[in-house]
Amino acid sequence: MLLYLRLLSESFSFAINALRNNKLRTLLSLLGVTIGIFSIIAVLAAVDSMDKKIKEDLSDMDMNTIYLMNFSFGPSEVPRWKREQFPKVTYDEFEYLKKSVPSIEKISFNFFARNESVKYESNTVNSIRMKPSTDEFFDIEPIKIETGRLFNEAESNSGSPVIVIGSEVAKGLFENSDPIGKKIRLYGQKLTVIGVLKKQGQGMFGDSNDVAVFFPVNFLRRMYGDENDALRAAILIKPEKGVDIEEFKAELSQKLRAFRGVKTGDIDNFFLNVLSGFTDFIDNIIGQMNMIGWIISAFSLLVGGFGIANIMFVSVKERTNLIGIQKALGAKNKFILFQFLFEAIILSLIGGIVGMFLVWIIALILSSALDFEFVLSASNMLLGSGLAAFIGLISGIIPAISASKLDPVEAIRSGM
């Protein structure tokens, strides 16, 4: 054990001397390892951060929640030209499903509307996300209120001109004054502010409720009807707990086909998008991003491996005389082999640590500049260190073997 500790200590000293005595050559040789480790750890950190954020954003929602729409969340086997002919879901269908499917726990009707400007007196905030819905939406996607309240069933059914605003909207319109009871202008109409949401932070897809407003969908239906091209309708459905999701989807499909008069043998002219299917789609994208990161880093690590091998071959050549002396004094081949292997691993680890340090610095900068937390996990750091050590091991094996097989007499003679 003491022998290996001494070997490690000597190898570390040789590695530091290589850095100190041949700074430019060693740094250029380690650059490949640094870039390779930086590439893969940066990609893994970004992907882990995205995955964490997505799961946090969806944590309050039931993964069995279904989005009934005329378009699909992910890839579809239905040709685009045919999808574009699908009719929009309607408020009448929402009311029909609400009454006819007993295993529905909550159901809401929503419009996906274009961003609009919201005004209060001389203050205006632009590009605000519109979220018109029925009141049941708040039971499907839990919304946290800072002050005031959400609109109720009576206000939802009648399309009352009431509105709940995000924290950034409140800040932009009212600065430090209390928004509750104030009237803001939207779509050329005045709506009374009844609630302000708690600050949420940036969502994964730029969909933060901080820059959103919620108001009764019937308020908008009264103004534009159901056929406006600027409005895309969706029915959100949360099944009762314990319900088999496939049987539930089949029942929904059968009810809606009957309501729409879809003929037997014809395909569904709507999509039942399950939220868990959306997360599976995102997981697939994340997996592809990971693969791209590994491919990019593989080339850099290959170059870095050749760089480490080059350093080690030069090191063997420069220390031939010392190797001969060590062997003459009784050092075994294994001792010389491990000495150079440890040195290669240490050099590679130095390059890897520099790469991970750069990722950490960039993660800190981006986390402070953006409303998004980049995570550099311990598992990714261990992976980076292990990968760097592996590259050092593979790159140093041939130079180490060549050093261990040197004849002591020839080695001493060549150094004279």
N, C-alpha and C positions, 0 to 999 in steps of 0.2 A: 504493500500500500504506500509506504514511504517512497519507494522507487518511482511509482507513478506520479506521486505528488511532486517529486523533484523533476521528473520529466515535464510535467505540466508547467512548472515554474520556469524551467529553462526554455521551453517552447514559447511561453508568453514573452520572455525577455528577447528571444530571437525575433519574434513577430514585431515587438515594439521597436527593436533596432532596425528592422527592415523599413518600418514607417519613418523612423528618424533619419536614417542614412540615405534612403532613396525615396524621398517624399513624393516627387512627381510621378515616378514610375509606379510606386505602390498605390498611390491614390487613383491613378488612371486605371490600373488593373482591378482595383476594388470597386470602381464606378459601376461596372456591370452588375455586381452583386447588390450594390446599394439601390440601383434603379429597379432591378428585378424584385427585391423585397419590398421596396417602396410601392411598386405597381400593384403587386398582389395584395399587400396589407391595406393599401388605400382603397382598392376595390372592395375587399371584404369588409372594411370598416364602414364604407359608404352603404353597402348592401345591408349590413347588420343594422345600421342606423335607420335606413328606410323601412326595413322589416319591423323594427321596434316601434317606429312611429305609426306605421299602418295598424299594427296590433293595438296600440294605445288608442288610436282614433276609432277603431271598431270594437273596442273592449266592452262598451256599454250596450252594444247592439246584439240581438239574437242572430247567430249565424244562419238560422233557418228563415230569416226574413226574406220575403220574395218581392221582387220589383216586377210588376206586370206592366209591360211596355210594348211598343211596336218596333223596338230595336234591341239588339243583344249587347250584353256587357263585353263578351269576348268573341272569338271567331265563330262563324256560323256556317252550316252547310247550305243554308238557303241563299240563293244568288242575290246579289245586291239589288238588281232591278226588281226582283220579286219582293224583297224586304221593303223597298220604297213604296210599294203599292199597299202595304198593310195599313189598315185604318188605325187612327189614334184611339187610345182607350178613352172612355167618356165617363162623365159624372154619373150617368144613368147606370153604367156597368158597375161602377163603384157601389151605388146604392143597392143594385140587384145582388151582387156578391155578398154584401154586408148582411142582407136578409136571408139569403138562401144557403150559405155555407156555415153550418153550426160550429165547425171546428176552428173557425177564425177567432183568435183572441182579440186582435186589434187590426184595423184597416183604415188607411187614410188615402185621400186623393190629393195629388200634388202636381204643380206645374214646374217645369224647368224653364225659367224665363231668362231673357237676356239681362245683363248688368245694366243698372240705371243710375242716374244721379238723384240724390236726395237733398232737399233744401229745408233750411229753417232760417227765416228772415234773410239776412245777407250772407249766411254761411251755406256752403255747398260741399258735399263730398261726392266724388265720382266713382264709377266702376264698383258700385255696391251690388252684391249678390242678392237676387230676389228669391225668396223661398215661400211662395204662397202655398198653403196647405190647409187641410181640415185639422181640427183640434186634436184628433187621435194621433197625429204625427208625433206629438210630444211624448206619447207613451211608447212609440216604436223607436225613436231616436231621442234618448233622454237629453233634455236641454237644461242647463243650470242657470238659474236666474240670480242676478246680483241685487237688483231692486225691482219692485213692482210685481207683475204677474204675467202669466201667459193668457192668451184669449181662450174663452170657454166655448162650450158646444153651441149655446144660443148665438153668440157672436159669430161663430164659424158658419152656422147654417144660414144666418141672415146676411152674411157678408158685411159685417159692421166695419166702419173705417177705423180700425184699431191696429196698432203695430207694435212689435217687439223688436228692439234694435240691438246690434252687437256693440261691444265696448268701444271699438275704434270709431264706429259711426257716432256714438254718443259723444265721444271726445272731440271729433271733428265738427259736430254741429253745435254742441252746447258747452264745450270747454269744461269749465268747472261747475256749471250750474246744474240743477236737478232737471232731468228731461221729463220726468213723469208728469203727464197731463198736458204737455206742450203739443202743439199741432205742427207736423212737418208736411212738406209737399212732395208727392210722388205720383207719377202718371197724371200730373195736372190736378190732382185731388188732394184734399187735406185729410191726414190720418192722425189720430191721437196716440201718442206714445204711452203704452201701459206697462212696459217692462224693459229692462236693460239686462243683457246676458253677462255672465261672468266671463272674464278674459280667458280665451282658450289657447291662443298661440297659433302659429302657422300650421295648417293641416298638410298632410303628405302631398296632396294633389292641388294645393293652393286654394283649398275650400274652407278656410277658417270661418267660423261663425262670427269672429270679431268684426268682419266686414260684410255682414249679412243682415237682412231684415226679414222678419216673419210676420205674415198677415193672412187673414182668411182668404182661401182660394176663391170663394164665392164673390168676394169684392172684385177680383179680377175678371171672373166669369161674367159678372153683370156688365162690365165695361166692354169686354172683347168677345164674349161667347167662348165656345169650345173649339172653333175651327180656325183660330188665328195661327198663321204659320210661325209666328215668333214664340209660340208656347208649345212645349212638348209635355204631354201629360203622362203621369205614371201613377199606378195604384200600388201602395206599399202594404204588404200583408204579413202579419205576424201570426203564425199558427199557435194553437194551444200547446202547452208543454206535453211531451210524450207522444205527440202525433207522428206517425210515420211520414216523413217528408215526401217520399215518392208517391204514396197513396194520396196525400194531400194535394200534390201537384196534379195528379190524375183527376181528382175531383174538381179542382179549379178549372182545368182544361175542359172537362166534359161540360161543366156549367156554362163557361163562356162560349164554347162552340155552339151550344144549344141556343144561347141568347143571341148570338150573331148569325145563326142559321148557316153555319159552316157544314157543307155536305160531307157525308161519309166517304172516306177515301182521300179527301182534300187535306192538305197540311194545315197546321195551326197558323192563323194569320196574326199571331201575337207571340211574345216571348215571356216565359216565366224565368226570370233571372234570380237564382238563389244566391244570397250574399256569400255563402261558403264557396260557391263556384267562382265568384269574383276573386276571393282570396286565393283559391287554387290557381287562377289565371295569373295573379300577381306573383305567387310563389314560383310559377314557371318562368316568368320574366326574370325574377331574381336569380334563379338557377342559371339562366342563359348569360346573365351579366357576370356571374361568378366564373363561368366557363371562359368568357371573353377575357376576363382579368387573368386567369391562369395561362391562357395562350399568349397574351402580351408579355407577361412576366417570364414565361418559359424562354423566350428569345433572349431577354436581358440576362437571365440566370445562366444561359448557355455561354453567352459572351463573358459573363463574370467568372464562370468556371474555368474558361480558357485563360483568363487573366490570373486567377489564383495559381493554376498549373504553371504558367510562365514565371511567376514570382518564385515558386518552389524549385523549378529547374535551375533558375539563376542562383537561388540560395544554396542548392546542392553543389553547384559548380564553385561558388565562392568559398564554401566550407569543406571542400574535399580534403584539404590537409587536416582540418580539425576532426573530420570523421575518421581519417586514418589513425590519428593519435588516440581517439576514443577506443577504436577497435584494438589497437596495439596494447592498450591498458586493460583490455578484457571486456569491453562493451559488446554485448550480443547484438545480432542482427535485429532482433525484436526491439531492443532499446532504441536503435537508430531509426527503425521504422516508425515507432510510436512518436519519437521526437519530432519528426517531420510531419506526421499526420496531425498531431496536436497543433503544430504551428500553422498548418493550412486551415484547420478548423477555426483557430483563434482569429486569423486574418479575415476569413469569411464572416465570422460572427461580428467583427468590427464593422465590416461593410453593411451587414444586415441591421446592426443596431443603429447605424447612421440613418439608414433608410426608414426604420421605424420611428426614430426621433423626428425626422422630417414630417412623417404622417401625423405624429402627435402635435407638432407645431401648427401644421395646416388645419388640423381638426379644431384646435383651440381658437385659431383666427376665424374660421368659418362659423363656429358655434357662437362666438361673440358678435360677429357681423350679421349673421342671419338668425331668424327666430326658429332655429332648428338645432337639435343637439346631435353632434357627431360622436359616435361611440367607438373608442379604441379599446376593445375588450382584452382581458388577460389571455383568453384562449387564442386570439389573433396574434398577440405578442409572442406567446409560446410557439405558435405555428411558424411565425417569422423566424424566430431563433432556431427552431428545429430545422427549418428549410435551409437557413444559412449554414448551419453546422453540417447538414447533409451534402450541400454543394462543396463545402470545404473538404469533406471526407472523400468524395468522389474525385475532386480535382487534385487532391494531394496524394492519392494512393500510388500513382505511377512514379512521380518523383521520389516518394518515400521508399518504394521498393528498390528503385535504382540506387538510392543512397545506402540502403541496408546491404546491398550486394557488392558494394565496392571492396576491392582487395586492399587491406590495410597498407601493405608495402607500396603498392602502386599509388594509393591515395596520398601517402606521405611524400613519395617521390614527386608526384605531380604538383605538389604545393611548394616545392623548393625552387 
